Amino acid sequence: MEILHGLRELSSLSKSKSAVIYGGSFNPPHIGHIAILSYALDFFDADFYIVPTRTPPHKKVDVPFNKRFDWAAKTFSIYDLDNLFITDMENYIEGTNYAIKNVEYFTRYYEDVILLVGEDALGSIESWYEYEKLLGIAKLAVYPRTREGSLYKRGKSVLGALYSRIIGLDFPLFEVSSSAIRERVRNGKSIIGLVPECIRKDVEKVYIAESKISKGGTQI
């Protein structure tokens, strides 16, 4: 895996006609993120770009971008692959980090651009900025987040003919979430086995300090 800084020219890096973009706040990255990427690497013949989000459009993130980027870089460094990259490009794009901005950037260098997202993202697709335009220039590869597939059904009802731009991924359901990990730390519970050991202590330190600040305490 190679770490990329800034809005790099990608032509010299391209090894495929397709790019898979795996974005997220990674607040924190966890074993589910690792497993999903493993399955996606087997499924797609493409270059892969991990894109930590600086300013997500639908959620507030208190942990600074540079910290989350560092966690993600350490987490995904277990992959020794020359078609895998992690980029801090969103730190160089002004304003809210809408997915379409990333897609437009990657379409300069790739014929096919695919966003790797969870079923929950598909279930709220109408809230995505310019989602119809987005699906005109990219596809969504969607992995499951519910047992019954209800959010796939909802996405299909919203998108209509545009649902042809959706790639349903028959991956296992990984029932672990960043929000649950944050809550465990704040409640003094163990997160051993839920996040990579190389970042666990730092993750615990950050969320314990964040919890103290939110309760009116002082950071130590």
C-alpha positions in Angstrom: 0.0 0.0 0.0 1.2 3.5 -0.9 0.3 6.7 1.0 -0.6 9.6 -1.2 -0.6 13.2 -0.1 -2.4 16.0 -1.9 -4.3 16.0 -5.2 -1.8 13.8 -7.0 -1.7 13.2 -10.7 -2.6 9.5 -10.9 -1.7 8.5 -14.4 1.7 7.1 -13.4 0.0 5.1 -10.6 -2.8 3.6 -12.6 -2.6 -0.2 -13.1 -6.2 -0.7 -14.2 -9.0 1.0 -16.1 -11.1 0.9 -13.0 -10.8 2.5 -9.6 -12.7 1.4 -6.4 -13.0 4.2 -3.9 -13.4 3.1 -0.3 -14.3 6.2 1.7 -15.3 6.7 5.3 -14.7 8.8 8.4 -12.8 5.8 10.0 -13.7 7.1 13.4 -12.1 4.7 14.2 -11.2 2.1 11.6 -12.0 -1.4 12.8 -11.9 -5.1 11.8 -15.0 -4.8 9.7 -13.3 -2.2 7.5 -10.4 -4.6 7.0 -12.6 -7.6 6.2 -14.8 -5.6 3.7 -11.7 -4.5 1.9 -10.4 -8.1 1.7 -13.6 -9.3 0.1 -13.6 -6.3 -2.3 -10.0 -6.9 -3.4 -11.0 -10.5 -4.4 -14.2 -9.2 -6.2 -12.8 -6.4 -8.3 -9.9 -6.2 -10.8 -9.2 -2.5 -10.1 -7.0 0.0 -8.3 -8.2 0.7 -4.8 -8.2 4.0 -3.1 -8.9 4.4 0.6 -10.2 8.0 1.2 -10.7 9.1 4.8 -13.3 11.9 4.9 -12.3 15.2 6.4 -15.8 16.8 6.7 -18.6 14.3 6.2 -21.9 15.8 4.9 -24.2 13.8 7.2 -22.4 13.5 10.5 -20.3 15.5 13.0 -16.8 14.1 13.6 -14.9 15.5 16.6 -11.6 13.6 16.0 -9.3 15.6 13.8 -8.7 14.5 10.2 -5.0 13.9 10.6 -5.6 11.6 13.6 -8.2 9.5 11.7 -6.0 9.4 8.6 -3.1 8.2 10.7 -5.2 5.4 12.2 -6.5 4.4 8.7 -2.9 4.3 7.3 -1.7 2.1 10.1 -4.8 -0.1 9.9 -4.6 -0.8 6.1 -0.8 -1.1 6.0 -1.2 -4.8 6.6 -1.9 -5.1 2.8 1.3 -5.3 0.8 -0.3 -4.5 -2.6 0.9 -2.3 -5.4 -2.7 -1.5 -6.5 -3.8 -0.2 -3.1 -3.5 3.5 -2.0 -4.6 5.7 0.8 -4.9 9.3 0.1 -5.5 12.5 2.2 -7.0 14.2 -0.9 -10.1 15.4 1.0 -7.9 17.6 3.2 -7.2 19.6 0.0 -10.8 20.0 -1.2 -12.6 23.0 0.1 -16.0 22.8 1.8 -18.0 19.7 2.6 -16.6 16.5 1.2 -19.4 15.4 -1.1 -18.7 12.1 -2.8 -19.2 13.6 -6.3 -16.1 15.8 -5.8 -14.0 12.7 -5.4 -15.7 10.9 -8.3 -15.1 13.8 -10.6 -11.4 13.8 -9.6 -11.0 10.0 -10.3 -12.8 10.1 -13.6 -9.9 12.2 -15.0 -7.7 9.0 -14.7 -10.1 6.0 -14.9 -12.7 4.8 -17.3 -14.8 3.2 -14.5 -15.1 4.6 -11.0 -16.8 2.6 -8.3 -17.8 3.7 -4.8 -17.6 1.0 -2.2 -20.4 1.7 0.4 -22.6 0.1 2.9 -26.2 -0.8 2.5 -27.1 2.1 4.9 -25.7 4.6 2.4 -27.9 3.1 -0.3 -30.9 3.3 2.0 -30.6 7.1 2.3 -29.4 7.7 -1.3 -31.7 10.6 -1.9 -29.9 12.6 0.8 -26.6 12.4 -1.2 -25.6 15.6 -2.9 -26.4 15.4 -6.7 -26.9 11.6 -6.4 -28.4 11.3 -9.9 -25.4 13.0 -11.4 -23.2 10.9 -9.3 -24.7 7.7 -10.6 -24.4 9.0 -14.1 -20.6 8.9 -13.8 -20.0 6.2 -11.2 -21.4 3.0 -9.8 -22.1 2.1 -6.2 -20.8 -1.3 -5.0 -23.0 -2.0 -1.9 -22.1 -4.5 0.9 -24.8 -5.6 3.3 -25.5 -3.9 6.7 -28.9 -5.5 7.5 -29.9 -9.2 7.7 -33.1 -8.8 5.7 -31.7 -6.5 2.9 -34.4 -3.8 3.6 -32.2 -0.9 2.6 -31.4 -2.4 -0.8 -35.2 -2.5 -1.3 -35.6 1.0 -0.3 -32.7 2.2 -2.5 -34.3 0.4 -5.4 -37.6 2.1 -4.9 -36.0 5.5 -4.8 -33.6 5.1 -7.7 -35.9 3.3 -10.2 -33.9 2.9 -13.5 -30.8 4.2 -11.9 -30.7 1.1 -9.8 -28.9 -0.5 -12.7 -25.8 1.5 -11.5 -25.8 -0.5 -8.2 -23.6 -3.5 -7.8 -24.9 -5.7 -5.0 -22.1 -7.5 -3.1 -22.9 -10.8 -1.5 -20.4 -10.2 1.3 -20.8 -11.5 4.9 -22.6 -9.2 7.3 -20.0 -7.7 9.7 -21.9 -6.4 12.7 -19.3 -4.0 14.1 -19.5 -0.3 13.9 -17.3 2.7 14.7 -20.1 4.2 16.8 -20.4 1.1 19.0 -16.6 1.1 19.5 -16.6 4.7 20.6 -19.4 3.9 23.0 -17.6 1.0 24.5 -14.5 3.1 25.2 -16.6 5.8 26.8 -18.2 3.2 29.0 -14.9 1.7 30.0 -15.3 -1.5 28.1 -12.7 -3.4 26.2 -12.2 -3.0 22.4 -9.6 -5.7 22.1 -10.2 -7.5 18.8 -12.4 -4.8 17.4 -9.7 -2.5 16.2 -6.2 -3.3 15.1 -3.8 -3.6 18.1 -1.4 -1.1 16.5 -3.9 1.7 17.1 -6.0 0.4 20.0 -4.3 2.3 22.9 -4.4 5.6 20.9 -8.0 5.1 20.1 -8.9 4.5 23.7 -6.9 7.6 24.8 -8.6 9.8 22.2 -12.2 8.8 23.0 -11.6 8.8 26.8 -10.3 12.4 26.5 -13.1 13.3 24.2 -15.7 12.0 26.6 -14.1 14.0 29.5 -14.2 17.2 27.4 -17.9 16.6 26.5 -18.7 16.2 30.2 -17.0 19.5 31.0 -13.7 18.0 32.2 -10.2 18.8 31.1 -8.1 16.9 28.7 -5.1 15.0 30.1 
